[in-house]
């Protein structure tokens, strides 16, 4: 279920990619869905960031922009770390997530 207003930002989904080489960014809003994909070895450490402002939403990997939408988020958002299993055509197996830190900053 999406938060108030039907808005959701999924800034790091890995779908049908057992080698973890293709991060996906999805933004769901009443105006529709937008997405972006990158090529990246996600078996190593990276820094991921999302910036929301009245001008829209921007996603970053290691300080480099990889997603931009001019659709602004209009409802309060919160961070949720979750590990879903999307094996696609693959078989069941182990899944884990390692997070060093999470921080939310006020946009000044």
PEVEN-V450489 format. One line per field, one symbol per residue. ss: DSSP state (H for helix, E for strand, L for the rest). phi: phi as a letter, one per 30 degrees, with the letter a starting at -180 (. if undefined). psi: psi as a letter, one per 40 degrees, with the letter a starting at -180 (. if undefined). A space follows every 10 residues. Layout:
# PEVEN-V450489
ss = ???
phi = ???
psi = ???
This chain:
# PEVEN-V450489
ss = LLLHHHLEEE EEELLLLLLL LLLEEEEEEL LEEEEEELLL LLLLLLLEEE EEELLEEEEE ELLEEEEEEL LLLLLLLLLL LLLLLLLLLL LLLLLLLLLL LLLLLLLL
phi = .ddeiicabc cacbbhbddh cbdbbbbcbe dkcbbbbbca dddcdbccbb ccaddkbbcb bhicdbabbd dddcbecbdb cbcccbdhdd cdadbabcbd abbccddc
psi = hiahefihhh egihhfgdef egiihhhhid eahiiiiihh geeihihiih hhieeahhii hfehhehhhe hiheihiiih hihihgebei iiaiiihhhd ihihihh.
